[in-house]
């Protein structure tokens, strides 16, 4: 729960309100299916067509979601359920760039110095000017992302995000500048920060 509402619900609502979104597929662990279905019904998230079981890895879960659409979309977005603070404008800009370029990711410039470490020691420093911290949603033409997943399966490649699969097809991935508020809630500290952001915006940050 984040300020009285489930994080999953907050994330889905952002997309459920957008006229640019036609259909939403929610992917959850097997033991969370009924709970998620109840949440979707209770919150009147009418664009959710299916709640499906995920896989062992993120990549497997996304692949399950891609095969569950009632109607093949032109553009598909992949979003982390634990990013409930993404804004409407950022989602729309990702869709626009995905339609234009075939693939687009939301990202922010890295602020910290990034080191490469081996055996407990720093071995080199990466050029911060070229580094981006990648967020979601990530948007793609549907056929490109499906093709990327099939290629990854054939070669047993496991990527850290969808863009890494698409990059292997040598499809250029456009970077859409995002917001540092679009955090991924994975720790207690992240949760506290998300509460602060929502409080400062009157609880409506994600719907703007």
TORKOL-4160 file (C-alpha; in steps of 0.2 Angstrom, whole numbers, padded with zeros to 4 digits, m for minus):
208
<pt num="1" X="0000" Y="0000" Z="0000"/>
<pt num="2" X="0006" Y="0017" Z="m0005"/>
<pt num="3" X="m0004" Y="0031" Z="0003"/>
<pt num="4" X="m0019" Y="0021" Z="0005"/>
<pt num="5" X="m0018" Y="0012" Z="m0012"/>
<pt num="6" X="m0009" Y="m0003" Z="m0019"/>
<pt num="7" X="0006" Y="0001" Z="m0029"/>
<pt num="8" X="0001" Y="m0011" Z="m0043"/>
<pt num="9" X="m0016" Y="m0001" Z="m0044"/>
<pt num="10" X="m0007" Y="0016" Z="m0045"/>
<pt num="11" X="0004" Y="0010" Z="m0059"/>
<pt num="12" X="m0011" Y="0002" Z="m0069"/>
<pt num="13" X="m0022" Y="0018" Z="m0067"/>
<pt num="14" X="m0009" Y="0029" Z="m0076"/>
<pt num="15" X="m0011" Y="0018" Z="m0092"/>
<pt num="16" X="m0030" Y="0015" Z="m0089"/>
<pt num="17" X="m0034" Y="0033" Z="m0090"/>
<pt num="18" X="m0024" Y="0036" Z="m0106"/>
<pt num="19" X="m0035" Y="0037" Z="m0122"/>
<pt num="20" X="m0019" Y="0031" Z="m0131"/>
<pt num="21" X="m0019" Y="0015" Z="m0122"/>
<pt num="22" X="m0032" Y="0001" Z="m0129"/>
<pt num="23" X="m0027" Y="m0014" Z="m0119"/>
<pt num="24" X="m0018" Y="m0019" Z="m0103"/>
<pt num="25" X="m0011" Y="m0036" Z="m0099"/>
<pt num="26" X="m0005" Y="m0038" Z="m0081"/>
<pt num="27" X="0008" Y="m0051" Z="m0077"/>
<pt num="28" X="0010" Y="m0058" Z="m0059"/>
<pt num="29" X="0017" Y="m0073" Z="m0050"/>
<pt num="30" X="0006" Y="m0088" Z="m0050"/>
<pt num="31" X="0001" Y="m0086" Z="m0032"/>
<pt num="32" X="m0004" Y="m0068" Z="m0035"/>
<pt num="33" X="m0016" Y="m0071" Z="m0049"/>
<pt num="34" X="m0033" Y="m0071" Z="m0039"/>
<pt num="35" X="m0027" Y="m0056" Z="m0029"/>
<pt num="36" X="m0023" Y="m0046" Z="m0044"/>
<pt num="37" X="m0039" Y="m0051" Z="m0053"/>
<pt num="38" X="m0049" Y="m0045" Z="m0037"/>
<pt num="39" X="m0039" Y="m0028" Z="m0037"/>
<pt num="40" X="m0043" Y="m0025" Z="m0056"/>
<pt num="41" X="m0061" Y="m0028" Z="m0053"/>
<pt num="42" X="m0063" Y="m0018" Z="m0037"/>
<pt num="43" X="m0053" Y="m0003" Z="m0045"/>
<pt num="44" X="m0063" Y="m0004" Z="m0061"/>
<pt num="45" X="m0048" Y="m0005" Z="m0072"/>
<pt num="46" X="m0058" Y="m0008" Z="m0087"/>
<pt num="47" X="m0043" Y="m0009" Z="m0100"/>
<pt num="48" X="m0035" Y="m0024" Z="m0091"/>
<pt num="49" X="m0040" Y="m0038" Z="m0103"/>
<pt num="50" X="m0030" Y="m0052" Z="m0094"/>
<pt num="51" X="m0020" Y="m0056" Z="m0079"/>
<pt num="52" X="m0007" Y="m0069" Z="m0083"/>
<pt num="53" X="0006" Y="m0079" Z="m0074"/>
<pt num="54" X="0024" Y="m0073" Z="m0076"/>
<pt num="55" X="0040" Y="m0084" Z="m0078"/>
<pt num="56" X="0056" Y="m0087" Z="m0069"/>
<pt num="57" X="0064" Y="m0072" Z="m0077"/>
<pt num="58" X="0058" Y="m0054" Z="m0081"/>
<pt num="59" X="0061" Y="m0059" Z="m0099"/>
<pt num="60" X="0049" Y="m0074" Z="m0098"/>
<pt num="61" X="0036" Y="m0064" Z="m0090"/>
<pt num="62" X="0036" Y="m0051" Z="m0104"/>
<pt num="63" X="0035" Y="m0065" Z="m0117"/>
<pt num="64" X="0020" Y="m0072" Z="m0108"/>
<pt num="65" X="0012" Y="m0054" Z="m0108"/>
<pt num="66" X="0015" Y="m0052" Z="m0127"/>
<pt num="67" X="0006" Y="m0067" Z="m0131"/>
<pt num="68" X="m0010" Y="m0063" Z="m0121"/>
<pt num="69" X="m0016" Y="m0048" Z="m0131"/>
<pt num="70" X="m0034" Y="m0050" Z="m0138"/>
<pt num="71" X="m0029" Y="m0040" Z="m0153"/>
<pt num="72" X="m0011" Y="m0037" Z="m0159"/>
<pt num="73" X="m0006" Y="m0019" Z="m0155"/>
<pt num="74" X="0004" Y="m0008" Z="m0166"/>
<pt num="75" X="0014" Y="m0002" Z="m0151"/>
<pt num="76" X="0017" Y="m0011" Z="m0135"/>
<pt num="77" X="0024" Y="m0004" Z="m0119"/>
<pt num="78" X="0032" Y="m0013" Z="m0105"/>
<pt num="79" X="0031" Y="m0006" Z="m0088"/>
<pt num="80" X="0037" Y="m0010" Z="m0070"/>
<pt num="81" X="0023" Y="m0012" Z="m0059"/>
<pt num="82" X="0034" Y="m0004" Z="m0045"/>
<pt num="83" X="0035" Y="0012" Z="m0054"/>
<pt num="84" X="0019" Y="0021" Z="m0049"/>
<pt num="85" X="0025" Y="0038" Z="m0051"/>
<pt num="86" X="0028" Y="0039" Z="m0070"/>
<pt num="87" X="0019" Y="0054" Z="m0078"/>
<pt num="88" X="0006" Y="0054" Z="m0092"/>
<pt num="89" X="0017" Y="0065" Z="m0102"/>
<pt num="90" X="0032" Y="0054" Z="m0101"/>
<pt num="91" X="0021" Y="0039" Z="m0106"/>
<pt num="92" X="0015" Y="0048" Z="m0121"/>
<pt num="93" X="0032" Y="0054" Z="m0127"/>
<pt num="94" X="0038" Y="0036" Z="m0126"/>
<pt num="95" X="0023" Y="0030" Z="m0137"/>
<pt num="96" X="0027" Y="0044" Z="m0150"/>
<pt num="97" X="0045" Y="0040" Z="m0151"/>
<pt num="98" X="0042" Y="0021" Z="m0152"/>
<pt num="99" X="0030" Y="0024" Z="m0166"/>
<pt num="100" X="0043" Y="0035" Z="m0175"/>
<pt num="101" X="0058" Y="0025" Z="m0172"/>
<pt num="102" X="0052" Y="0008" Z="m0168"/>
<pt num="103" X="0060" Y="0007" Z="m0151"/>
<pt num="104" X="0061" Y="0020" Z="m0137"/>
<pt num="105" X="0066" Y="0020" Z="m0118"/>
<pt num="106" X="0063" Y="0032" Z="m0104"/>
<pt num="107" X="0079" Y="0036" Z="m0095"/>
<pt num="108" X="0088" Y="0050" Z="m0085"/>
<pt num="109" X="0107" Y="0055" Z="m0085"/>
<pt num="110" X="0117" Y="0046" Z="m0072"/>
<pt num="111" X="0122" Y="0058" Z="m0058"/>
<pt num="112" X="0135" Y="0047" Z="m0049"/>
<pt num="113" X="0152" Y="0042" Z="m0054"/>
<pt num="114" X="0151" Y="0024" Z="m0060"/>
<pt num="115" X="0166" Y="0012" Z="m0057"/>
<pt num="116" X="0169" Y="m0005" Z="m0063"/>
<pt num="117" X="0174" Y="m0016" Z="m0049"/>
<pt num="118" X="0183" Y="m0033" Z="m0049"/>
<pt num="119" X="0188" Y="m0044" Z="m0033"/>
<pt num="120" X="0183" Y="m0029" Z="m0022"/>
<pt num="121" X="0193" Y="m0016" Z="m0031"/>
<pt num="122" X="0189" Y="m0002" Z="m0043"/>
<pt num="123" X="0197" Y="m0006" Z="m0060"/>
<pt num="124" X="0191" Y="0009" Z="m0070"/>
<pt num="125" X="0179" Y="0023" Z="m0071"/>
<pt num="126" X="0165" Y="0025" Z="m0084"/>
<pt num="127" X="0162" Y="0041" Z="m0094"/>
<pt num="128" X="0147" Y="0048" Z="m0085"/>
<pt num="129" X="0143" Y="0059" Z="m0099"/>
<pt num="130" X="0138" Y="0044" Z="m0110"/>
<pt num="131" X="0128" Y="0035" Z="m0096"/>
<pt num="132" X="0109" Y="0034" Z="m0094"/>
<pt num="133" X="0099" Y="0026" Z="m0080"/>
<pt num="134" X="0085" Y="0017" Z="m0089"/>
<pt num="135" X="0067" Y="0017" Z="m0083"/>
<pt num="136" X="0050" Y="0011" Z="m0089"/>
<pt num="137" X="0039" Y="0011" Z="m0099"/>
<pt num="138" X="0049" Y="0005" Z="m0114"/>
<pt num="139" X="0040" Y="0006" Z="m0130"/>
<pt num="140" X="0042" Y="m0004" Z="m0146"/>
<pt num="141" X="0033" Y="m0008" Z="m0162"/>
<pt num="142" X="0025" Y="m0025" Z="m0157"/>
<pt num="143" X="0033" Y="m0035" Z="m0171"/>
<pt num="144" X="0050" Y="m0029" Z="m0167"/>
<pt num="145" X="0049" Y="m0034" Z="m0149"/>
<pt num="146" X="0041" Y="m0051" Z="m0153"/>
<pt num="147" X="0055" Y="m0054" Z="m0165"/>
<pt num="148" X="0068" Y="m0049" Z="m0152"/>
<pt num="149" X="0061" Y="m0061" Z="m0140"/>
<pt num="150" X="0061" Y="m0075" Z="m0152"/>
<pt num="151" X="0079" Y="m0072" Z="m0157"/>
<pt num="152" X="0084" Y="m0071" Z="m0138"/>
<pt num="153" X="0075" Y="m0088" Z="m0135"/>
<pt num="154" X="0084" Y="m0096" Z="m0150"/>
<pt num="155" X="0101" Y="m0091" Z="m0143"/>
<pt num="156" X="0097" Y="m0093" Z="m0124"/>
<pt num="157" X="0101" Y="m0074" Z="m0122"/>
<pt num="158" X="0095" Y="m0067" Z="m0106"/>
<pt num="159" X="0094" Y="m0048" Z="m0106"/>
<pt num="160" X="0091" Y="m0036" Z="m0091"/>
<pt num="161" X="0078" Y="m0026" Z="m0101"/>
<pt num="162" X="0068" Y="m0026" Z="m0117"/>
<pt num="163" X="0079" Y="m0014" Z="m0125"/>
<pt num="164" X="0094" Y="m0025" Z="m0123"/>
<pt num="165" X="0085" Y="m0039" Z="m0133"/>
<pt num="166" X="0080" Y="m0026" Z="m0147"/>
<pt num="167" X="0098" Y="m0019" Z="m0148"/>
<pt num="168" X="0104" Y="m0037" Z="m0153"/>
<pt num="169" X="0093" Y="m0035" Z="m0169"/>
<pt num="170" X="0103" Y="m0019" Z="m0172"/>
<pt num="171" X="0087" Y="m0009" Z="m0171"/>
<pt num="172" X="0091" Y="0009" Z="m0165"/>
<pt num="173" X="0083" Y="0013" Z="m0148"/>
<pt num="174" X="0078" Y="0031" Z="m0145"/>
<pt num="175" X="0081" Y="0038" Z="m0128"/>
<pt num="176" X="0067" Y="0049" Z="m0121"/>
<pt num="177" X="0072" Y="0060" Z="m0106"/>
<pt num="178" X="0062" Y="0055" Z="m0091"/>
<pt num="179" X="0061" Y="0061" Z="m0073"/>
<pt num="180" X="0071" Y="0057" Z="m0057"/>
<pt num="181" X="0054" Y="0055" Z="m0049"/>
<pt num="182" X="0050" Y="0040" Z="m0059"/>
<pt num="183" X="0058" Y="0028" Z="m0046"/>
<pt num="184" X="0058" Y="0010" Z="m0044"/>
<pt num="185" X="0051" Y="0005" Z="m0027"/>
<pt num="186" X="0062" Y="m0010" Z="m0022"/>
<pt num="187" X="0068" Y="m0004" Z="m0004"/>
<pt num="188" X="0061" Y="0004" Z="0011"/>
<pt num="189" X="0071" Y="0019" Z="0007"/>
<pt num="190" X="0062" Y="0020" Z="m0011"/>
<pt num="191" X="0045" Y="0018" Z="m0002"/>
<pt num="192" X="0049" Y="0033" Z="0009"/>
<pt num="193" X="0055" Y="0043" Z="m0006"/>
<pt num="194" X="0039" Y="0039" Z="m0016"/>
<pt num="195" X="0028" Y="0044" Z="m0001"/>
<pt num="196" X="0037" Y="0061" Z="0000"/>
<pt num="197" X="0035" Y="0064" Z="m0019"/>
<pt num="198" X="0016" Y="0060" Z="m0018"/>
<pt num="199" X="0014" Y="0071" Z="m0003"/>
<pt num="200" X="0022" Y="0085" Z="m0011"/>
<pt num="201" X="0011" Y="0084" Z="m0026"/>
<pt num="202" X="m0005" Y="0081" Z="m0017"/>
<pt num="203" X="m0006" Y="0062" Z="m0021"/>
<pt num="204" X="m0008" Y="0065" Z="m0039"/>
<pt num="205" X="0009" Y="0065" Z="m0047"/>
<pt num="206" X="0007" Y="0050" Z="m0058"/>
<pt num="207" X="m0009" Y="0056" Z="m0066"/>
<pt num="208" X="m0003" Y="0072" Z="m0073"/>
